[in-house]
Amino acid sequence: MKLTDTKIRKLKPTDKCTPSCPDKYSDQQGLQLLVRSSGTKTWINAYRFNGQQKNITLGTYPLMSLSEARQANTDIKMLLAKGIDPKVKKRQDKLANIHAQKFNDYALDWLAERKRNVKSLTYKQDYNRMHKDVLPNFEGIALKNVSFEDCRSMADEIEKRVNNKGEPPREVTRRTIDLVANVLKRAKRERIIEQNPIDDLKALYPKAKSQHMKHVDINELPALLQAIEGYHGHDQTRLGMKFLAYSFCRTIELRMMKWSHIDFANRLWRVDIDNLKIARKHVVPLSDQMLAVLEEMKAITGQYEYVFYHTGMHQPYSEEFINNALDILGYAGKQTGHGFRHIASTNLNELGYMGDAIEKQMAHDKKSSIRAVYNHAQHLEERRKIMQVWADFLDLLRDKGEVVDFQTARQQIEHSLESKRPDSLQNADKQSLIKALLNQGLTVDDLQGYIVNS
């Protein structure tokens, strides 16, 4: 009895159906429909070739309709009439399709799979590199024919994009090579290619000497701070430079800062960068100046997820937005965003502050161990003082326009800090005291316990 669409739609696994023994329904000329215990309905053709009984899977219902299954079944009968084993023919066709597959088609398939497995920002970076530098260089090349020279030609094209100092975008070159390598690794795992032709290509493009810690001498710092204050570009960029100088954080930490990371009540920035190879989690106490910058930023990006957010491009600012602004101010080759960290580290030590606290504030521990996470708040009160002193020190240099003697500066700033504090515990505001104790790590239960026992 032939099958009909109505009958097929009503079919459900019977009580006798098991994972190893599905229900079987015949249509005609060897065409059968298997109904599995999961409810999946699969078309197969049962045929004999050279005296052997064989089965070949045609597709699943309803993706393959009844009429399409019957046509596929007719095609199989025609192959058998010519003495061709349909199973062998299917294998040969698949192999031929693999050999004819273009690299670009396979790379886009890899990219679609990657979208499901990586964070959106990582996917966007891979997508941009793929469409800008990879696909145009592999147009029309079959996956199985990709050669070392094809990959090298792509890398050389990227290297031609030199900056005004004649330097190639070496990091872009290396990351794009990694992107192609990952596509080819998948092809090798799937036995489509035997060797990965891009192996060892990165060795021809070694890392450029790091320039990211370029920084001005202390004597040039007052002029730099004045130039930043007078920057006439976008307010976000001006405020970004100020915040970076005050906080001496990593540029990526600034770019990936989210409003949800800011604890205004406790004057803390809980840095949580989860899109790096090594997660970084640490706490940055917020000085008065840093809070003022954030308040200005609220009016610009307060409705977005990220603090420094490119409202035109609808994404966080690029890694070069600070460096480009410093170049515009005339500090190309003299100062980078990352260089503010070196300035802070050197001069805070000169000002005589606790080395351990400075190191904690620099977040030099790259290990994402449990211990590192627990220790991220070490020396917090000392670090609060350090952050405020550093911000006041920068303002002092900017306002005076010259370098101030370190010890004089420290005495002047700390005297100013002392004058802002209550004279005694008796004169201190009750809410401020409770807040200070909570900031030290005490819980509400601890406070209640002290009150009861006192």
ZAKE-185297 format. One record per residue (C-alpha): residue number from 0; x negated, y, z. Coordinates in steps of 0.2 Angstrom, whole numbers, plus 5000, padded with zeros to 4 digits. Each point is the difference from the previous one (the first is absolute). Layout:
<setis>
dolum;x;y;z
NUM;X;Y;Z
...
</setis>
This chain:
<setis>
dolum;x;y;z
0;5000;5000;5000
1;4993;5017;4995
2;4997;5014;5012
3;5008;5016;5000
4;4996;5017;5008
5;5015;4999;5011
6;4995;4983;5006
7;4982;5005;5002
8;5004;5015;5011
9;5011;4989;5012
10;4986;4987;5002
11;4993;4999;5018
12;4988;4988;5008
13;5009;4984;5005
14;4998;4990;5016
15;4988;4988;4991
16;4989;5014;4994
17;4983;5001;5008
18;4984;5010;4996
19;4992;4985;4992
20;5016;4994;4991
21;5011;5014;4993
22;5017;4998;4992
23;4999;4996;4981
24;5013;5005;4987
25;4998;4996;4982
26;5006;5010;4985
27;4994;4993;4983
28;4985;4992;4991
29;4989;5000;5016
30;5004;5017;5007
31;5003;4999;5019
32;5004;5012;5014
33;4992;4997;5017
34;5009;5007;5015
35;4987;5001;5014
36;5004;5000;5019
37;4995;5018;5000
38;5014;5004;4988
39;4988;5003;4985
40;5006;4994;4983
41;4986;4994;4988
42;5001;4995;4982
43;4990;4985;4995
44;4998;4990;4984
45;4998;4981;5002
46;4991;4992;4985
47;4990;4985;4995
48;4983;5002;4991
49;4989;4985;4995
50;5011;4989;5010
51;4998;5010;5016
52;5014;5009;5009
53;4996;5019;5003
54;5008;5015;5007
55;4997;5019;4995
56;5007;5015;5010
57;5009;5012;4989
58;5005;5014;5012
59;5013;5004;5014
60;5018;5004;4999
61;5007;5014;4999
62;4983;5008;4993
63;5001;4987;4986
64;5019;4998;4995
65;5008;4984;4994
66;4999;5006;4982
67;4981;5004;5002
68;4997;4983;5008
69;5008;4991;4986
70;4990;5010;4987
71;4984;4996;5010
72;5005;4981;5000
73;5003;5001;4981
74;4982;5007;4998
75;4993;4985;5010
76;5010;4988;4989
77;4992;5008;4984
78;4982;4998;5008
79;5003;4982;5004
80;5006;4997;4982
81;4983;5006;4994
82;4991;4989;5012
83;4995;5014;5012
84;5001;4998;5019
85;5009;5016;5006
86;4991;5000;5017
87;4983;5000;4990
88;5007;5014;4989
89;5005;5010;5015
90;4983;4999;5008
91;4992;5005;4983
92;5011;5015;4998
93;4997;5006;5018
94;4981;4998;4997
95;5002;5010;4984
96;5010;5014;5009
97;4986;5001;5013
98;4987;5001;4987
99;5009;5014;4991
100;5004;5010;5016
101;4993;5017;5000
102;4990;5006;5015
103;5011;5016;5002
104;5016;4989;5001
105;4992;4989;5013
106;4993;5015;5010
107;5017;5008;5001
108;5007;4984;5006
109;4986;4999;5014
110;5004;5018;5004
111;5019;4996;5002
112;4995;4986;5012
113;4989;5011;5010
114;5013;5013;5003
115;5009;4987;5011
116;4985;4997;5010
117;4991;5017;5003
118;5005;5016;5008
119;5008;5013;4988
120;4985;5012;5001
121;4988;4986;4995
122;5012;4994;4986
123;5001;5018;4993
124;4981;5002;5000
125;4999;4983;4990
126;5014;5005;4989
127;4991;5016;4995
128;4983;4992;4997
129;5008;4986;4990
130;5009;5012;4988
131;4986;5013;4999
132;4985;4990;4998
133;5003;4982;4998
134;5015;4997;4987
135;4993;5013;4987
136;4983;4991;5000
137;5008;4982;4998
138;5013;5004;4987
139;5003;4985;4989
140;4987;4989;5008
141;5005;4982;5005
142;4998;4995;5018
143;4989;4985;4995
144;4989;5011;4989
145;4996;5013;5013
146;4981;5002;5001
147;4987;5008;5011
148;4997;5013;4987
149;5019;5005;5000
150;4999;5003;5018
151;4984;5009;4999
152;5007;5011;4986
153;5015;5005;5012
154;4987;5004;5014
155;4990;5011;4988
156;5015;5010;4995
157;5004;5004;5018
158;4982;5005;5003
159;5001;5013;4986
160;5012;5011;5011
161;4985;5009;5009
162;5003;5014;5011
163;4992;5018;4999
164;4985;4993;5008
165;4998;4986;4986
166;5005;4986;5012
167;5012;4986;4995
168;5015;4995;5011
169;4990;4985;5006
170;5013;4994;5013
171;5014;5001;4987
172;4989;4989;4989
173;4997;4987;5013
174;5018;4999;5006
175;5006;4998;4982
176;4988;4986;4997
177;5007;4992;5016
178;5018;5002;4993
179;4995;4991;4984
180;4991;4987;5010
181;5015;4996;5010
182;5011;4997;4985
183;4987;4988;4992
184;4998;4991;5017
185;5018;4996;4999
186;4999;4994;4982
187;4985;4989;5005
188;5010;4992;5015
189;5014;4996;4988
190;4988;4992;4988
191;5003;5012;4986
192;4982;5005;4999
193;4985;4989;5005
194;4988;5015;5005
195;5003;5017;5007
196;4990;5011;4988
197;4999;5015;5011
198;4989;4991;5013
199;4985;5011;5005
200;5006;5015;4990
201;5001;5011;5015
202;4981;4998;5002
203;4998;5011;4985
204;5009;5014;5009
205;4993;5001;5017
206;5007;5011;5013
207;4995;5018;4998
208;4990;5008;5015
209;5013;5006;5012
210;5003;5019;5000
211;5015;5000;5011
212;4991;5007;5016
213;4994;5015;4991
214;5001;5015;5013
215;4994;5017;5002
216;4987;5005;5013
217;5007;5007;5016
218;4995;5018;4995
219;5011;4999;4985
220;5015;4993;5009
221;5007;5017;5005
222;5001;5006;4982
223;5008;4983;4995
224;5013;5002;5014
225;5004;5017;4994
226;5002;4994;4982
227;5012;4987;5005
228;5010;5013;5010
229;5001;5011;4984
230;5004;4986;4988
231;5013;5006;4987
232;5005;4983;4993
233;5014;4989;5007
234;5004;5002;5018
235;5000;4981;5002
236;4982;5000;4994
237;4994;5014;5011
238;5009;4992;5015
239;4992;4983;4996
240;4983;5008;5000
241;5003;5008;5017
242;5007;4984;5007
243;4985;4990;4994
244;4988;5012;5007
245;5009;5000;5017
246;5003;4981;5001
247;4984;4994;4991
248;5010;4985;4995
249;4997;4990;4984
250;5008;5007;4984
251;5011;4984;4997
252;5007;5002;5018
253;5005;5018;4996
254;5008;4995;4984
255;5009;4985;5007
256;5006;5009;5016
257;5019;4998;5003
258;5011;5011;5010
259;5005;4984;5010
260;4981;4999;5005
261;5001;5017;5009
262;5005;4999;5018
263;5004;5019;5003
264;5006;4997;5018
265;4983;4992;5005
266;4989;5011;4988
267;4994;4984;4991
268;4997;4994;4983
269;5001;4981;4999
270;4990;4996;4985
271;5006;4984;4992
272;4992;4997;4983
273;5006;4983;4994
274;4996;5001;4981
275;4981;4998;5003
276;4991;4984;4999
277;4996;5003;5018
278;5014;5007;5011
279;4996;5015;5010
280;5010;5004;5015
281;4995;5014;5012
282;5007;5015;5009
283;4995;5018;4997
284;5005;5013;5013
285;5007;5015;4992
286;4993;5017;5004
287;5010;5016;5000
288;4993;5004;4982
289;5005;4983;4993
290;5017;5001;5007
291;5002;5018;4992
292;4995;4992;4983
293;5013;4986;5002
294;5013;5013;5005
295;4997;5009;4983
296;5000;4984;4991
297;5017;4996;5007
298;5008;5013;4989
299;4992;4993;4985
300;5001;4981;5001
301;5010;4997;5016
302;5013;4991;4990
303;4988;4988;4992
304;4991;4984;5008
305;4983;5007;4998
306;4993;5016;5007
307;4989;5005;4986
308;5012;4995;4985
309;4999;5006;4982
310;5018;5005;4998
311;4998;5002;4981
312;4992;4982;4998
313;5010;4992;5013
314;4986;4992;5009
315;4986;5003;5012
316;4986;5012;4994
317;4986;4991;4990
318;4983;4997;5009
319;4992;5015;4991
320;5012;5014;5005
321;4989;5006;5014
322;4984;4998;4990
323;5007;5009;4985
324;5005;5015;5011
325;4983;5001;5008
326;4993;5000;4982
327;5011;5015;4996
328;4994;5009;5015
329;4982;4998;4994
330;4994;4985;5010
331;4998;4987;4987
332;4986;4989;5004
333;4998;5009;5017
334;5016;4994;5010
335;5012;4986;4999
336;5016;4996;5010
337;4991;4986;5008
338;4985;5011;5004
339;5010;5008;5014
340;4998;4984;5010
341;4981;5002;5000
342;5001;5018;5005
343;5011;4996;5014
344;4990;4985;5006
345;4983;5010;5000
346;5006;5016;5008
347;5011;4992;5013
348;4985;4991;5006
349;4990;5016;5000
350;5014;5008;5010
351;4996;4986;5013
352;5016;4990;5001
353;5001;4982;5004
354;4992;4989;4986
355;5012;4985;5003
356;5015;5012;4999
357;4994;5007;4984
358;4997;4983;4993
359;5018;4995;5005
360;5007;5016;4992
361;4990;4996;4984
362;5008;4983;5000
363;4984;4992;4994
364;5006;4983;5006
365;5006;4992;4983
366;5005;4983;5008
367;5018;4997;5001
368;4999;4989;5015
369;5012;4999;5014
370;4987;5008;5011
371;4998;5014;4988
372;5019;5004;5000
373;5000;4999;5019
374;4985;5012;5002
375;5006;5013;4988
376;5006;5011;5014
377;4983;5000;5010
378;4994;5016;5006
379;5016;5008;4995
380;5000;5015;5012
381;4982;5004;4996
382;5004;4999;4981
383;5015;5012;5003
384;4987;5012;5007
385;4988;4997;4985
386;5013;5002;4987
387;5006;5017;5007
388;4982;5006;5003
389;4995;4995;4982
390;5016;5010;4993
391;4996;5015;5011
392;4981;4999;4995
393;5005;5000;4981
394;5012;5015;5003
395;4986;5009;5009
396;4987;4997;4986
397;5014;5006;4987
398;5005;5015;5009
399;4982;5006;5004
400;4993;4995;4983
401;4984;4994;5008
402;4993;4985;5010
403;5002;5002;5019
404;4988;4993;5012
405;5006;4983;5005
406;5000;5002;5019
407;5007;5017;4999
408;5014;4994;4989
409;5003;4985;5011
410;5001;5011;5016
411;5011;5012;4992
412;5012;4987;4993
413;5001;4990;5016
414;5004;5016;5010
415;5014;5003;4988
416;5007;4983;5002
417;4999;5001;5019
418;5009;5016;5000
419;5015;4991;4991
420;5001;4987;5014
421;5010;5002;5016
422;4990;5006;5015
423;5005;4985;5011
424;5011;4985;5001
425;5012;5010;5011
426;5002;5013;4986
427;5001;4987;4986
428;5017;4998;4991
429;5008;4984;5006
430;5004;4994;4982
431;4982;5004;4995
432;4994;4989;5014
433;5011;4985;4995
434;4996;5002;4982
435;4981;5000;5004
436;5002;4985;5011
437;5009;4991;4986
438;4987;5005;4987
439;4987;4992;5012
440;5009;4983;4996
441;5011;4999;5016
442;5017;4993;4997
443;5017;5007;5008
444;5000;4985;5011
445;4983;5004;5006
446;5005;5018;5005
447;5016;4994;5009
448;4989;4988;5010
449;4988;5013;5005
450;5015;5011;5006
451;5007;4986;5010
452;4984;4996;5008
453;4994;5017;5004
</setis>
